[in-house]
Amino acid sequence: MPKKKVRIDPDLCVGDAICVEIAPDVFYMGDDGLAHVKEGMEFTGDREDVQQAAEECPGGAIIIEEVEE
């Protein structure tokens, strides 16, 4: 399975923290009031919690990308 990486576009993040509620092991709220991805968050397969966070993000700021090995 290909590895995937999740990132947040800070220009689109509105800071409502829904991603932190859905996947607290992946996302955290920074001192800047925006969501951030915890370091080293590459994963294989599909993570339903990350996908749900991306779908529910009001700003569409969560981006899931495949990582080339």
Buried (B, 14 or more C-beta within 10 A) or exposed (E): EEEBBBEBEBEBBBBBBBBBEBBEEBBEBEEEEBBBBEEEBEBEEEBEBBBBBBEEBEBEBBBBEEEEE
